Amino acid sequence: MTSSPQLRTERLAIRDWTTDDAEAALRIYGAEEVARWLTPEMRTVHDVEAMRSVLHAWVEAQPNFLPPAGRWAIVRRQDGELIGGLSLRLLPPFEEDFELHWQLRPDAWGNGYATEAARAVIAWAFEQGIEELFAVARPKNTRAIATARRLGMEWVGETEKYYNTRLQVFRIRPSDIPGH
């Protein structure tokens, strides 16, 4: 298993983050309309240096993740623009279940990029032997909930188990994907 998928879709490339991505990443994680929905809660990043510090921590942590966990940048192939991020990580408190989550900068919303990138990572994770993936969303995060549904994820309930926050929980298994 490898923690760096380096995936390509028709429109996107999914690659490891670098600290050189700070300015572009700030357009994602510095946007209040993105940061307010993150789990675990993450404050809005306010400047390029703070973003560079966050990215440095992510880059340093990447080799230590239990595969296939990791954090990756989403780049639009057409123009090389970094438009988002996604990750696979173990959900607290028991760290048994893998969570898939995604973030896009607001001006990239509504183009299907989150769904396209997440589908590629889901397929890759299942190739690595993962049996199921979860996504969690705050109940009013209609965009994330709609994306989870577009991915074919099944709603399995609402819980406060993760991040001490009331969240909608969605799950996908290989058998939920046509052709698997």
PyMOL commands that set and color helices and strands:
alter all, ss='L'
color gray80, all
select helices_A, chain A and resi 19-29+32-35+48-64+106-108+113-127+142-150+174-176
alter helices_A, ss='H'
color red, helices_A
select strands_A, chain A and resi 7-8+12-16+70-76+82-90+98-104+133-137+154-159+167-172
alter strands_A, ss='S'
color yellow, strands_A
deselect
rebuild
show_as cartoon
